[in-house]
Amino acid sequence: MCSDSNSTKGPFEDPFANCGPATRAIHSGQEPDPATGAIMTPVYLTSTYVQEGPDDHKGFDYARTIHPTRLALERNLAGMENGKYGLCFASGSAASSAVIQTLSQGDHVVSCNDLYGGTYRMFTKVYTRFGISFSFVNATDIGEVDKAITDKTKLLWIETPSNPMLQIIDIRALAKLAQERGIKLCVDNTFATPFLQQPLEMGADIVVHSTTKYLGGHSDVVGGAVVTNDAETYEQVKFLQNGVGAVPGPLDCFLVLRGTKTLPIRMERHCSNALQIARKLLEHPEIERVHYPGLPTHPQYDLAKAQMRLAGGMISFELKGDLDRAIRFMKSMKIFSLAESLGGVESLVGHPATMTHASIPREERIKAGLADGLIRLSVGIEDEKDLMADIEQAIAKSLDPKAGVAA
Ligand SMILES: *Cc1c(COP(=O)(O)O)cnc(C)c1O
């Protein structure tokens, strides 16, 4: 049915390519274990594999290079993104890092100015030391991206929806621009997931993921991935994956695979909960501003509709009043937990200015529209009415400056 299971290299021809996203999430890259028939991909806790003769083996020689659980996950993610090649990493940061490591000293990258704080930190604090330069622009304006491209530029890097402002960037338009200028487009698809949008289908060259978030979906594993249709990029990133070695172990891959099987059904619930909550926040007299791409008031609402299946599970907003009130609100929540990260089944609340985006200088943050009092919600898959009741009681508590921490 599938490609020869002894072949652990080369493009993945998914026998489920014509199936829908829920079928692909469950079946792409998944075959019964050839040794035992186990329906779930086993976790082989072994670092090395015995060979019949020198370089004569079953496709697996050393577990940094490849192991069966990682291979199954790489094919599963490739299938979901409708890509030919998937490569897994120990974290989303390691996946992003491997893409940047395909560049050389003197190369230039144009990136959106509203991106994951850790990616910004890696670009500016690590890779600038190796002679790679970065420009951060408002990528919702294609003209600004175009202006920032120089003859040194090799890569465009975007996140859409962006983090935490949930701006929507036009993937098709940027893919066209990248192609015209002879450079590559990389999309961090962590917030949308392949269920909501498939950047490769829209012309992007590379997709990166933090599988820690929605793909894993249960806040119990850290991981990352790169997916591409471009054979040259695949060869480069695969070389780096093995040569630099930021690879995930079998159990981590198993946990992500367990998560991806329910991705479509979880995303539907994340999105419907988030849409209902965003609508109520928009009407709420104590809320100053709401950022959610599924609201008609969102500046790129039509674009979101055109490139995303649903508008996602992330909302950011500002309460009326000062920063202290925002902090009282977050501390008063009972179902939403105050924590970094996103994309798990449980709802989380975060404060980007002091948490996920603290590594971005305040001046840069404000320029990107990220106010000190901005609150970010990762809406989970609990009952919407309970989540909304939690928000209501925390808003009420935040009105009282003497109200303490939640019990
Ligand atoms: C979390 C995240 C990353 C980094 O992934 P890790 O798995 O934490 O290393 C990159 N991009 C986005 C959009 C993220 O949310």
The ligand as a Gaussian input file, in Angstrom:
#p B3LYP/6-31G(d) Opt

LIG

0 1
 C        6.095000      27.645000      20.619000
 C        6.357000      28.215000      19.278000
 C        7.610000      28.059000      18.663000
 C        8.766000      27.375000      19.348000
 O        8.496000      26.029000      19.556000
 P        9.148000      25.177000      20.786000
 O        8.583000      23.820000      20.546000
 O        8.683000      25.815000      22.049000
 O       10.622000      25.264000      20.627000
 C        7.767000      28.589000      17.396000
 N        6.765000      29.246000      16.775000
 C        5.563000      29.416000      17.342000
 C        4.497000      30.154000      16.600000
 C        5.316000      28.920000      18.614000
 O        4.127000      29.122000      19.187000

